[in-house]
């Protein structure tokens, strides 16, 4: 396993329409650095992975279950396993997501 990575050299993948990410995988977790243009929508979905999201830039409307918040720089959201969630970039946005266990579908 490669233990050092250069984020800018990591290939970027479009995960959802308008949402682009660079993924780093460990043995038990995945960290993803996402960017999206204003207006990009991440549709309502769920997955078995626990997810922790941190807004690095911009404004993001995030719904977890039935609760919706506007998240900005430094805001952190914990999304439990199998809970439906969705997001909408209100501005150009950058978000760091950490998933456990590893997101094999992001490899």
N, C-alpha and C positions, 0 to 999 in steps of 0.2 A: 504494500500500500504506500502510495506517495504521501509523505507527511508534510511537505511544503508545497504551497500553491501560490501562483500569481493570479489574482482575481481577474485582471484585464486580459490575461492569456487563456482563461477558462472559456470554452465555447458557450455562446449565448443561445438559448433555445426559446422559441415561442411556446409557452405552456397553454395559454388561452388567448383568444383573440385580443391583441394589443398588449398582452402581458408577457414580458421577456425576462428570462432568469438565467443566472449563472449558478450552477449547483456544485457544492463540494460535499462528498460523501465520506463519512467515517464508518466505523464498524457498526455503530448503534444509532447514528443520527445523520440527518442531512441538513445542511444550511444552504439557503437559497437567497440570492440577492436579486430582487425583482425591480423592474422599472416599467412604468406604464404612462402613456400620454393622458392628458386630461380627457375625461369622458369615457375611458375604457372601463368596461364592466367585467367583473369576475362573477359569473353566474352562481346562484345558490347551489351548494354542494356539501358533501361531507366525506370523510375518509377515516380509516381506523387510527391514523396517526394523531398524536397530541401535537399541537402547533403553538408556537409562541412567535408573535409578529411584532416587529419594532419599526415604526415609521422613521426613516432617515432623512426624508425630504418631501415637502409638499403636504397636501391634505387628502385624506382618504376617508370616505364614508364606509364604515364597517358595520355589518350586522352579524351578530353571533346569536343564534337562537332567535329570539324575538326582540333583542335589545340592539338599538342602532346608536352609534356615536360617530362624531367627526374626530378623526385622529390626526395629530400633527407631530412634528419633529419631537422625538423622544417618547411619544406615547407607545405603550406596550399592551398587547392583548394576548390573553391565554385562551386558546380554543381547545376545549376537551375533545377527546376521541369521539367520533361519530356524531358530533353536533353540527347541524347545518349552519353555514355561514356564507356571506357574499360580500363583495367590495366594489366600490366605484371610485375611480380616481377623480377627485374634484379639481385637481391641478395636475401637472406632471408630478409624478410621485416615484419615490424609491423606498422599498420596504425590504427588511431582512426577516426571513422566516426560518425558524428552526423546527425541524420535525423529528419525532422519535416514535417508532423506530425508523430506520432508513426508508426513504421514498424510492423504492426500486423502480417505480414508473417514471422517475425523473432521471434515471441513469442514461 
